[in-house]
Amino acid sequence: VSYGLLATATWLDSFFGDERYDVEDNRSRFKFRYIAFREYEKSMEYRPEINLRLVLPQMRKKTLLMITGDPSEDIETSSSPAVSKGSPLPRPEDRNVTTALQYFFQATERRSYSVRVGAKFYQGTPDFFIAPRARYLWPLDSWAFRFTEEVPWYTDTGWLSRSRFDLERPLPHDLFFRTTLEGVWSEGKHGYPYSLSFILIQPLDRNRAISYEWVNSFQTRPPNELDEELFVLRYRQRFWRDWLYFEVAPQERFPRDRSFQGTPGIMFKLEMIIGDYQPFIY
């Protein structure tokens, strides 16, 4: 039962390109994405992303060289659901390139320890960082509980701490459920943004899947209050080749600064993944 649960979670996170899978995938691969996003009363936004991960055989395959132009995969966790504001695209002034070495001290199904050391380049100026990360997984009968802690330190912003608790299980009719509690603490900033999210994933066949997502974002200061609700329907399909994906994700956002009025949006994504990358198995 435990093995089947872990395998199901790995397959689905691999298929959707989830950070839970990517950050611990100790294999070489190149990923290219092109994303288009539009929200109500705003113009269409576009963003290309690249991510390169190379295993270094000289280091007993425990070390990765990482080069990314995707801020959402940056260890600073700026794209965490706890601090998300609806759009998956950063402002132009937030875009950067990050290069780093990631070393795995241990990587098993039950636990993983790693550290990343590198630099983030913004307008040609480097900001250096070091980021230890730990993950523990406890099978609980038909459930699995996962705790992940990441504590990066940046030369420009100081310490950050990202804590995440996942509780997940398969359901009848090939469904998969996960609930996540996540929070991000930042040195020098007031308040503690955190989120409680629920996701239900429905595989349709080996090439198609749908996820239904509900994210509640909170902020502890000034008062402890609900900051935003977000509902996302995400359809993802592999087509033509095993390494080519298309995704469309309509969403409805209810932010406090708009008196919780519905704000619709939609995202389109084309993704290419080349290299030693585990395919989705259904």
C-alpha positions as CSV (number, residue, x, y, z in Angstrom):
1,V,0.0,0.0,0.0
2,S,2.8,2.4,0.9
3,Y,4.7,1.7,-2.2
4,G,1.6,2.2,-4.4
5,L,0.8,5.5,-2.7
6,L,4.4,6.9,-3.1
7,A,4.6,5.7,-6.7
8,T,1.2,7.4,-7.6
9,A,2.3,10.7,-6.0
10,T,5.7,10.5,-7.9
11,W,4.0,9.8,-11.3
12,L,1.5,12.7,-10.9
13,D,4.0,15.2,-9.7
14,S,6.3,14.2,-12.6
15,F,3.5,14.6,-15.1
16,F,2.5,18.1,-13.9
17,G,6.1,19.2,-13.4
18,D,5.5,19.8,-9.7
19,E,8.3,21.4,-7.6
20,R,8.1,18.4,-5.2
21,Y,9.4,16.2,-7.9
22,D,11.7,18.5,-9.8
23,V,13.7,19.7,-6.8
24,E,14.7,16.1,-5.9
25,D,15.1,14.7,-9.4
26,N,18.8,13.9,-9.5
27,R,19.0,13.4,-13.3
28,S,20.1,15.5,-16.2
29,R,17.4,17.3,-18.2
30,F,16.5,20.4,-20.1
31,K,13.1,22.1,-19.7
32,F,11.7,24.9,-21.9
33,R,8.3,26.5,-21.2
34,Y,6.4,29.3,-22.9
35,I,3.5,30.7,-20.8
36,A,0.8,33.1,-21.7
37,F,-1.5,34.5,-18.9
38,R,-4.4,37.0,-18.9
39,E,-6.5,38.2,-16.1
40,Y,-9.7,40.2,-16.2
41,E,-9.2,43.9,-17.2
42,K,-5.5,43.3,-17.9
43,S,-3.5,42.6,-21.1
44,M,-2.0,39.3,-22.0
45,E,1.4,38.6,-20.5
46,Y,4.0,36.3,-22.0
47,R,7.0,34.6,-20.5
48,P,9.6,32.1,-21.8
49,E,11.4,30.0,-19.2
50,I,14.5,27.7,-19.4
51,N,15.8,25.3,-16.9
52,L,19.0,23.1,-17.3
53,R,20.1,20.5,-14.7
54,L,23.3,18.5,-15.4
55,V,24.4,15.6,-13.2
56,L,28.2,15.7,-12.5
57,P,29.5,12.1,-12.8
58,Q,32.8,13.1,-11.2
59,M,30.9,13.8,-8.0
60,R,29.4,10.3,-7.8
61,K,26.2,11.6,-9.3
62,K,25.3,13.4,-6.1
63,T,25.8,16.9,-7.5
64,L,23.8,18.9,-10.0
65,L,24.8,22.0,-12.0
66,M,21.6,24.1,-12.3
67,I,21.0,27.1,-14.6
68,T,17.6,28.6,-14.7
69,G,15.9,31.6,-16.2
70,D,12.7,30.7,-14.3
71,P,12.1,32.7,-11.1
72,S,9.3,30.3,-10.1
73,E,12.0,27.6,-9.6
74,D,14.2,29.9,-7.7
75,I,14.8,28.8,-4.1
76,E,13.7,32.2,-2.9
77,T,10.2,30.7,-3.0
78,S,8.7,33.9,-4.5
79,S,6.1,31.7,-6.3
80,S,4.9,29.9,-3.1
81,P,1.1,29.6,-2.8
82,A,1.5,31.3,0.5
83,V,2.5,34.6,-1.2
84,S,0.9,34.1,-4.6
85,K,-1.2,36.9,-6.0
86,G,-2.9,35.1,-8.8
87,S,-0.6,35.6,-11.8
88,P,2.0,32.9,-12.4
89,L,4.2,35.5,-14.2
90,P,6.6,37.8,-12.4
91,R,6.9,41.5,-13.2
92,P,9.7,42.2,-15.7
93,E,11.8,43.8,-13.0
94,D,11.7,40.5,-11.0
95,R,13.1,38.3,-13.8
96,N,16.5,36.9,-13.2
97,V,18.9,34.1,-14.0
98,T,20.1,31.7,-11.3
99,T,23.0,29.3,-11.4
100,A,23.9,26.9,-8.6
101,L,25.3,23.6,-7.5
102,Q,23.0,21.2,-5.7
103,Y,24.5,18.4,-3.6
104,F,22.5,15.5,-2.2
105,F,23.6,14.1,1.1
106,Q,20.9,11.5,1.0
107,A,17.9,10.9,-1.3
108,T,15.5,8.1,-0.5
109,E,11.7,7.7,-0.6
110,R,11.5,8.4,3.2
111,R,14.0,11.3,3.5
112,S,16.1,13.7,1.5
113,Y,18.8,16.1,2.5
114,S,20.4,18.5,0.1
115,V,22.0,22.0,-0.2
116,R,22.2,24.5,-3.0
117,V,25.0,27.1,-3.4
118,G,25.0,29.6,-6.1
119,A,24.2,33.1,-7.3
120,K,21.1,34.9,-8.7
121,F,21.9,37.5,-11.4
122,Y,19.6,40.5,-11.7
123,Q,20.6,43.1,-14.3
124,G,24.1,41.6,-14.3
125,T,24.6,42.0,-10.5
126,P,25.0,38.7,-8.6
127,D,23.4,37.9,-5.2
128,F,24.9,34.8,-3.6
129,F,23.0,32.3,-1.6
130,I,23.2,29.0,0.3
131,A,20.1,26.9,0.9
132,P,19.9,23.7,2.9
133,R,16.8,21.6,2.4
134,A,15.3,18.6,4.3
135,R,12.3,16.4,3.5
136,Y,10.7,13.6,5.6
137,L,7.9,11.3,4.5
138,W,5.8,9.1,6.8
139,P,3.3,6.5,5.3
140,L,0.2,6.4,7.5
141,D,-1.8,3.4,6.2
142,S,-3.6,4.7,3.1
143,W,-2.3,8.3,3.7
144,A,1.2,9.8,3.4
145,F,2.5,12.8,5.4
146,R,5.4,14.8,4.1
147,F,7.3,17.6,5.8
148,T,9.7,19.9,3.9
149,E,11.8,22.7,5.3
150,E,14.0,25.0,3.2
151,V,16.2,27.7,4.8
152,P,18.0,29.8,2.2
153,W,20.3,32.8,3.0
154,Y,20.8,35.6,0.5
155,T,23.5,38.2,0.6
156,D,20.9,40.9,-0.3
157,T,17.8,39.9,1.7
158,G,19.1,37.7,4.5
159,W,17.3,34.6,5.8
160,L,14.2,33.0,4.5
161,S,12.3,29.9,5.8
162,R,9.8,27.9,3.9
163,S,7.9,25.2,5.7
164,R,5.4,22.8,4.0
165,F,3.2,20.0,5.3
166,D,1.5,17.7,2.8
167,L,-1.1,15.1,3.6
168,E,-2.1,12.9,0.6
169,R,-3.8,9.7,-0.5
170,P,-5.3,8.0,-3.5
171,L,-9.1,7.8,-3.8
172,P,-11.4,5.5,-5.7
173,H,-11.7,5.8,-9.5
174,D,-8.0,6.6,-9.8
175,L,-8.3,10.0,-8.1
176,F,-5.6,11.5,-5.9
177,F,-6.1,14.0,-3.1
178,R,-3.6,16.3,-1.4
179,T,-3.9,19.1,1.2
180,T,-1.0,21.4,1.9
181,L,-0.2,23.9,4.7
182,E,2.7,26.2,3.7
183,G,4.2,29.3,5.2
184,V,7.1,31.6,4.3
185,W,9.1,33.7,6.8
186,S,11.4,36.5,5.6
187,E,14.0,38.3,7.6
188,G,13.2,42.0,8.0
189,K,9.5,41.7,6.9
190,H,6.5,41.9,9.2
191,G,3.9,39.2,9.2
192,Y,3.9,35.6,8.2
193,P,2.1,34.7,4.9
194,Y,0.8,31.2,4.8
195,S,-1.6,29.1,2.7
196,L,-4.0,26.2,3.0
197,S,-4.6,24.4,-0.3
198,F,-6.5,21.4,-1.5
199,I,-5.9,19.6,-4.8
200,L,-7.8,16.7,-6.5
201,I,-6.1,15.1,-9.5
202,Q,-7.9,13.0,-12.0
203,P,-5.8,11.1,-14.6
204,L,-7.8,10.5,-17.8
205,D,-5.2,8.2,-19.5
206,R,-1.4,8.0,-19.8
207,N,-1.3,11.3,-21.7
208,R,-3.9,13.5,-20.0
209,A,-4.8,14.6,-16.5
210,I,-6.9,17.2,-14.8
211,S,-6.3,18.9,-11.4
212,Y,-8.9,20.9,-9.4
213,E,-7.2,23.3,-7.0
214,W,-8.4,25.5,-4.1
215,V,-5.8,27.8,-2.5
216,N,-6.6,30.0,0.6
217,S,-3.9,32.6,1.3
218,F,-3.5,34.3,4.7
219,Q,-1.4,37.0,6.3
220,T,-0.8,37.4,10.0
221,R,-0.1,41.1,10.0
222,P,-1.6,43.7,10.3
223,P,-4.4,41.3,11.5
224,N,-4.6,37.6,11.0
225,E,-6.9,37.4,8.0
226,L,-7.8,35.7,4.7
227,D,-6.0,37.6,2.0
228,E,-7.1,35.7,-1.1
229,E,-9.0,32.7,-2.4
230,L,-8.0,31.0,-5.7
231,F,-9.8,28.3,-7.7
232,V,-7.9,26.7,-10.6
233,L,-8.9,24.0,-13.1
234,R,-5.8,22.7,-14.8
235,Y,-5.8,20.5,-17.9
236,R,-2.5,19.0,-19.0
237,Q,-1.9,16.8,-22.0
238,R,1.2,15.2,-23.6
239,F,1.0,15.2,-27.4
240,W,2.9,14.2,-30.5
241,R,6.0,13.3,-28.5
242,D,6.6,11.9,-25.0
243,W,8.5,15.1,-24.1
244,L,6.0,17.7,-25.3
245,Y,3.2,19.0,-23.1
246,F,0.3,21.5,-23.4
247,E,-1.6,23.0,-20.5
248,V,-4.6,25.3,-20.1
249,A,-5.6,26.5,-16.7
250,P,-8.7,28.8,-16.2
251,Q,-8.9,30.3,-12.7
252,E,-11.1,32.5,-10.5
253,R,-9.4,34.7,-7.9
254,F,-11.1,36.4,-5.0
255,P,-8.7,39.0,-3.5
256,R,-9.3,41.0,-0.4
257,D,-8.1,44.3,-2.1
258,R,-11.1,43.9,-4.5
259,S,-13.6,43.1,-1.7
260,F,-13.4,39.4,-2.7
261,Q,-15.0,40.1,-6.0
262,G,-14.3,37.3,-8.6
263,T,-11.4,38.0,-10.9
264,P,-11.2,35.5,-13.7
265,G,-8.0,34.6,-15.5
266,I,-6.6,31.9,-17.8
267,M,-3.1,30.5,-18.4
268,F,-1.7,28.7,-21.5
269,K,1.5,26.7,-21.3
270,L,3.6,24.9,-23.8
271,E,6.4,22.8,-22.2
272,M,9.3,20.7,-23.6
273,I,11.3,18.3,-21.4
274,I,14.4,16.6,-22.8
275,G,16.8,14.3,-21.1
276,D,16.7,11.6,-18.5
277,Y,13.3,12.4,-17.2
278,Q,10.8,9.9,-15.8
279,P,7.6,9.9,-17.9
280,F,4.1,9.7,-16.4
281,I,2.9,6.1,-16.2
282,Y,-0.8,5.3,-16.0
